[in-house]
Structures are given as structure tokens and as C-alpha cells.
Amino acid sequence: LAAGWGDGAGATWAMSPGGCEHVQSTADCRRRWLSSVPRNLQGDIEELLLDDNTIRVLGRASLLLYCQLKHLSLVKNRLELIEPGAFLGSQGLHALSLADNLLFTNYSLTAAALSALPALRTLDLSGNHLTEDMVTVLLSNLSSLESLSLSRNIIMRLDSSVFTNLTQLLELNLEKNYIFEIDQAFEGLQRLQRLNIAYNYMPCIVNFSLTQLRVLNVSHNVIEWFLALENEDLFELEVLDLSHNRLLFFPVLPRQSKLHSLLLKDNEMNFYQVLPNGTSLANVTVQFLLIDGNSTNITTVRLWDEVCYSNLSSLRLLDMSQNLFWYLPEGFLAKMPALTHLKLSQNCLKTFHLSEQDPLAMLTELDLSENRLTELRADTGVGPILPSLQLFNLSTNRLQALPDGVFAHTRTITTIDLSRNRLDLCPQPAVAGQSPPCVDVRGIATLTHLSLAGCGLRGLGGHPFRGTALTHLDLSDNREALSGDLGWLWDIAVTLRVLSLRNTSLSSAAVDFSALQNLVGLDLSGNSLTALPTSLAALKLRSLDMRDNCLTALPADVAQKPLGRSLQEVYLSRNPYNCCTLGWWESLQRVEQLRIPDGREVTCSYGSRRLSAWALPEAVLRDCRWQAADLALLYLVLALPTCLTLLVAFTVVFLMLKPKLLKMVKSRCGASSSY
């Protein structure tokens, strides 16, 4: 029985007898355990979704009733065969998705069926165990294709015969195959713009000449060399992804291109003109003997020439993280005036020079984290350095100071990560008439995120954050950072929203957080707190981390305080809670909006045992109740003899003093009268 209704936009919904849903011109028959195409659908449907069923054969009559079909999806069936003539009634089909089936079994018959689709634009054959020979047959008569996916097959080698007739192809996906060789396979694809060969076994790319290509993804291969054809042709290439390969050298890029994103992450690249011991190889040459028939030429080149002949003036993103670079050649970055994102993390850099030759005027993100930097040099007297910088990551290096005035011209910087360096913040007290090196962030009005985790800070006196607008501050793993006056908190009290004091030797619950009324996230884990700081009760935190402290209990009324009503996430594990004082735990569990991600890890102590607070055994709960009752009885037993003793003593004293009291009363109240 079909039923339907319309909404304000005129969309209709109906349920067919076979359980398929109709929304306008789409029939959704996914996950219905169908073994064939339903024959009772609306005849004017344009999109038919049959994913996740058990269809094995698409017969000649399967689609005859649906002449207006434009999009057909049969993903994740058990499709082994598409009979020739199956699409004769669906000549207007534009998109066909056959991923994750078994088309390798009858690929030649299926190819005959596909050849009857003159308007097909998009075809997905992923995950069908197809070899390159099978693919050649399947694609032999599909000249109208614009988008083709062959991912997750068993293709090993591609030559010029595979894609011969695909003259209209714009996008080709070959990822996750076993391709190790490509021999002029793409030369005839004059309109190809996007090519994905990621997750294969390509050892090198030489004489790259696809001038029309805009996006090339060859990441996750085993490429050691990338050499573009050295001529003056203009390449349309905009994005080149060579990440996660085995590149030994910076790639030889097209001399003229529109490249704006170059991804080289996780390779083995280095520059070799200067060795780590200072030896220069600039003048080392090698001679190549070129024999062509009867002609012999000898060419002499500099082996380690670091001159980049490519025009990189349009490059905006350069990711060279996770390589072996220990220096950058002089003038290397000067060829990239439009660069906005530079990522050099996880290399072996010892120094980094911000010079007039490499102004990096457009740079908004600079990531130098996880290197071996001992010095950051800057020519501060020649003009503004990094004027557009917004994010500066120097974490996990060996820096002890930064150049004076390095942030003087950074008008838009918001995030600085200095964590895990041996740095101090300015101002520092002078020692023997000398000012020790320090980092000055005072007065950076745009600064909102600052990480100083693991810097070995000792006290934060002298208002080091004055003039900033910090919203996120990380002081984790500085065990002496809170040893002095905490007045610096007042300088950022109005703006601060997230504060991390993890592992800072905080032991006193008397620390005053009351000024931080806008705080929404607080990390106090890894300290020695025996009680929840009382000043937190009035804050409206959304996230609180109290793991790895010495808490035996939280306040019984914590759920009724502003803190309990505002909390959305709290971490409480790895504390020595008392199993018999878990009333606060039960009240927190009843707070609807509160998440306790580590709730299953919260334990408590019962005698010498550690038990899960999530589900205490009934015997333990009973013993806790008896302990509470026994304690009350003990107090009663201790108090009763004392009360009785006082009562007896009062009685004795009263009886001894009774005659005197009566005389005193009579003397004050008048003489007695006779009866």
C-alpha cells in the first residue's frame, strides 16, 4: 500500500510494495536484501539506488521499465554479470556506480553491455578485482566518459592501450592498486585535469609532461625521483601531492606552472651542497656521456646544484615536514613570494634565518616544530619580518631565546606555540647586571593562543602577559611555574577561556580562580590536589579535567553549584576516591548534559581493594551503609556516658544547694504567710 505526502517545497515521498522509498525522482532501494531490480517502481524515476543488496545479474529486462533513468548505483552487491542489452532502454544514463562487486568474472559480456551507453559521463568500477587487460576491454567503447574510478583493483601496469578512446576524460582515480609502471598511458587524455595514483608502487616519475593536468596525487608510493620535462611549456598544474614517498631530492618541477600547493611530507629529502660538517660540494661536477647512434656528446653538470629553475611565484602552500632537511639553501624561499603556509616540522634544522632575501611577506603559518633549532635568526633592522603571520609553531626544539623584536611587525598573529623549549618569559630579574635571555610577548594585542608547556618556567612575576588578549593558555609540565605570585592571572582574567595547568605541582585547594569568570575549560590533571578548589564552584566551566590527583571525594553538593549545572564534560579517573563517600558521583551521573568520558575508569578504595565506581558490588554498598550506621552508634555510645555523668553531677550539686537556694528565693520574694 503506497502512501505519500508533500512538504512546502513540493517534494513527495512514497513507499513502494517492495519497501523502496521514493523522494521526487529518486527511488531508494538500499539495504533491502533484493536479488533483482524491483519492477513495481514509478516509471519516471531518474535515480535508482540499489546499494547493499544481493543482485548477481543485471538482465536484459531489468531496467526496461525505467526509460528516464540517469543515475544507477549498484554498489556492494554480488554482481557478476551485466547482460548485453541491459541498458538498451536506458540510453540516457549519465552516472553508473558498480563499485565493490565481482565484475571480473564476466567482464567481456559486461563490456558489451556498457558499450550501449552513449551518454555515460561517470563510471565507478572500484573494488572489482580487475586487471589492466580487463579494464582495457571494459573501457573500449566508452568515449563519452568524463569521470572514471578504478581504485582498489589489481592493476599493475598501464600502457597507451588502456585508455585509448577516453578523449573526454577529466578525472581518473587509480588509487590502491598495484601499479609499478606507467608507459605513456595518459598521453592521449588531452582533457584530463585530475589524476589520482595514490597508494601504489610507483618507483619514480620522469619526463612528466601532462601540461593540461591541474591536480596530481601520487602520495603513498615508493617514488625516489620526480623529474618534470625541462622545457618552457606552461603547465596547468595547481596541486602536486608527493607526500609519503621516498624522495631523496627536492623534485624537479615544471619551469612554468600555476602550482599553488606542493605537498612533500614524509619523504627522505635533503639538500646536499653543504654537508653537516661544513664541507661544501658546490664545485663537484660529473660528466655524462650521451651516445645517440653515431653522435657522442659529453655534458658536464654540477652534481649538487641547488638552483631552482622553476617559477614558483604562485605557490601558496609548501609542506616539507617529516624529511631530513638540516638547512635551506640561500634564497630558496625568495622564489615563493606568495607563500602563505610553510610547514617544516620534524626535520633536522639547527638554525632558521628570517632574512631580507626571504621576506615571506604573505606568510600566515610557519611550522618549525620538532627540529633541532638552537637559534632563530632575524634581520630586524632591514624592514618588517613576517608581517602577515598568524600561526607560529616552534615547539619541541632547543631554543633559549627569540630575536629581539621578532613580533614587532606581526600585526595579525593569533597563535604562538613555544612548548618544550628551555625558555623564560620577559621580564626577568637582572643577574649581576645582565638580563638573562627571555621571550617577550607583552603588548601583542592580537595574541589569543599561547602554549608554554614544558618550558621549565620558574614563577611568572612581572606581568608577562600584560597587553595580550589571551583566550587559550597552556602552562602544562612547568612544575615551578606557580611557585610565585599568581597576580599575572588578573592581567588576562577578562579574556581567558581555556587554561591548562596540568602537572604544575599544584597542591593547594586555596588557589583563587574566582577572577576567571569567562573560563570555560580548565585542566588541573597530574597535580597533588586533595580537594576541589573552592573557588571553582562559582565558575561556569564546560570542561574540567581532574585526573591524576589525590582526591578522595568531591563536594557532596557539586551538582547543585553553578559549576555542576554548567559542566558538559569532566574527567575524574586515577584518583584515590573513598568507596563509601560516593554520593557526589551519583549526583553527577544524574546531570543530563554532563559527559564523563573516562567514567568507566573511575575507581575507588575499599580497604586494600580498588573497585570500579561505575558498578559497586551490593555487598560493598551494604557494608558502607553499616559503617555509616556503626559510626553514628559509636558517636552515641561515646556521648551517652558523658551526658549521664553531667546529669548525675548536676543532680548532686542541686540537692546539696537546695536549702540555700530555697532561703535565697524566700528572702527575695517576701515573707511566708500562714495557711
C-alpha positions, 0 to 999 in steps of 0.5 A, a space after each residue: 500500500 503506497 502512501 505519500 505526502 508533500 512538504 512546502 517545497 513540493 517534494 513527495 515521498 512514497 513507499 513502494 510494495 517492495 519497501 523502496 522509498 521514493 523522494 521526487 525522482 529518486 527511488 531508494 532501494 538500499 539495504 533491502 536484501 533484493 536479488 533483482 531490480 524491483 519492477 513495481 517502481 514509478 516509471 519516471 524515476 531518474 535515480 535508482 539506488 540499489 546499494 547493499 543488496 544481493 543482485 548477481 545479474 543485471 538482465 536484459 529486462 531489468 531496467 526496461 521499465 525505467 526509460 528516464 533513468 540517469 543515475 544507477 548505483 549498484 554498489 556492494 552487491 554480488 554482481 557478476 554479470 551485466 547482460 548485453 542489452 541491459 541498458 538498451 532502454 536506458 540510453 540516457 544514463 549519465 552516472 553508473 556506480 558498480 563499485 565493490 562487486 565481482 565484475 571480473 568474472 564476466 567482464 567481456 559480456 559486461 563490456 558489451 553491455 556498457 558499450 550501449 551507453 552513449 551518454 555515460 559521463 561517470 563510471 565507478 568500477 572500484 573494488 572489482 578485482 580487475 586487471 589492466 587487460 580487463 579494464 582495457 576491454 571494459 573501457 573500449 567503447 566508452 568515449 563519452 566518459 568524463 569521470 572514471 574510478 578504478 581504485 582498489 583493483 589489481 592493476 599493475 601496469 598501464 600502457 597507451 592501450 588502456 585508455 585509448 578512446 577516453 578523449 573526454 576524460 577529466 578525472 581518473 582515480 587509480 588509487 590502491 592498486 598495484 601499479 609499478 609502471 606507467 608507459 605513456 598511458 595518459 598521453 592521449 587524455 588531452 582533457 584530463 585535469 585530475 589524476 589520482 595514483 595514490 597508494 601504489 608502487 610507483 618507483 619514480 616519475 620522469 619526463 612528466 609532461 601532462 601540461 593540461 593536468 591541474 591536480 596530481 596525487 601520487 602520495 603513498 608510493 615508493 617514488 625516489 625521483 620526480 623529474 618534470 620535462 625541462 622545457 618552457 611549456 606552461 603547465 596547468 598544474 595547481 596541486 602536486 601531492 608527493 607526500 609519503 614517498 621516498 624522495 631523496 631530492 627536492 623534485 624537479 618541477 615544471 619551469 612554468 606552472 600555476 602550482 599553488 600547493 606542493 605537498 612533500 611530507 614524509 619523504 627522505 629529502 635533503 639538500 646536499 651542497 653543504 654537508 653537516 660538517 661544513 664541507 661544501 660540494 658546490 664545485 663537484 661536477 660529473 660528466 655524462 656521456 650521451 651516445 645517440 647512434 653515431 653522435 657522442 656528446 659529453 655534458 658536464 653538470 654540477 652534481 649538487 646544484 641547488 638552483 631552482 629553475 622553476 617559477 614558483 611565484 604562485 605557490 601558496 602552500 609548501 609542506 616539507 615536514 617529516 624529511 631530513 632537511 638540516 638547512 635551506 639553501 640561500 634564497 630558496 624561499 625568495 622564489 615563493 613570494 606568495 607563500 602563505 603556509 610553510 610547514 617544516 616540522 620534524 626535520 633536522 634544522 639547527 638554525 632558521 634565518 628570517 632574512 631580507 632575501 626571504 621576506 615571506 611577506 604573505 606568510 600566515 603559518 610557519 611550522 618549525 616544530 620538532 627540529 633541532 633549532 638552537 637559534 632563530 635568526 632575524 634581520 630586524 633592522 632591514 624592514 618588517 619580518 613576517 608581517 602577515 603571520 598568524 600561526 607560529 609553531 616552534 615547539 619541541 626544539 632547543 631554543 633559549 631565546 627569540 630575536 629581539 623584536 621578532 613580533 614587532 611587525 606581526 600585526 595579525 598573529 593569533 597563535 604562538 606555540 613555544 612548548 618544550 623549549 628551555 625558555 623564560 618569559 620577559 621580564 626577568 630579574 637582572 643577574 649581576 647586571 645582565 638580563 638573562 635571555 627571555 621571550 617577550 610577548 607583552 603588548 601583542 594585542 592580537 595574541 589569543 593562543 599561547 602554549 608554554 608547556 614544558 618550558 621549565 618556567 620558574 614563577 611568572 612575576 612581572 606581568 608577562 602577559 600584560 597587553 595580550 588578549 589571551 583566550 587559550 593558555 597552556 602552562 602544562 609540565 612547568 612544575 615551578 611555574 606557580 611557585 610565585 605570585 599568581 597576580 599575572 592571572 588578573 592581567 588576562 582574567 577578562 579574556 581567558 577561556 581555556 587554561 591548562 595547568 596540568 602537572 604544575 605541582 599544584 597542591 593547594 585547594 586555596 588557589 583563587 580562580 574566582 577572577 576567571 569568570 569567562 573560563 570555560 575549560 580548565 585542566 588541573 590533571 597530574 597535580 597533588 590536589 586533595 580537594 576541589 578548589 573552592 573557588 571553582 564552584 562559582 565558575 561556569 566551566 564546560 570542561 574540567 579535567 581532574 585526573 591524576 590527583 589525590 582526591 578522595 571525594 568531591 563536594 557532596 553538593 557539586 551538582 547543585 553549584 553553578 559549576 555542576 549545572 554548567 559542566 558538559 564534560 569532566 574527567 575524574 579517573 586515577 584518583 584515590 576516591 573513598 568507596 563509601 563517600 560516593 554520593 557526589 558521583 551519583 549526583 553527577 551521573 544524574 546531570 543530563 548534559 554532563 559527559 564523563 568520558 573516562 567514567 568507566 575508569 573511575 575507581 575507588 578504595 575499599 580497604 586494600 581493594 580498588 573497585 570500579 565506581 561505575 558498578 559497586 558490588 551490593 555487598 560493598 554498598 551494604 557494608 558502607 551503609 553499616 559503617 555509616 550506621 556503626 559510626 553514628 552508634 559509636 558517636 552515641 555510645 561515646 556521648 551517652 556516658 558523658 551526658 549521664 555523668 553531667 546529669 548525675 553531677 548536676 543532680 548532686 550539686 542541686 540537692 546539696 544547694 537546695 536549702 540555700 537556694 530555697 532561703 535565697 528565693 524566700 528572702 527575695 520574694 517576701 515573707 511566708 504567710 500562714 495557711 
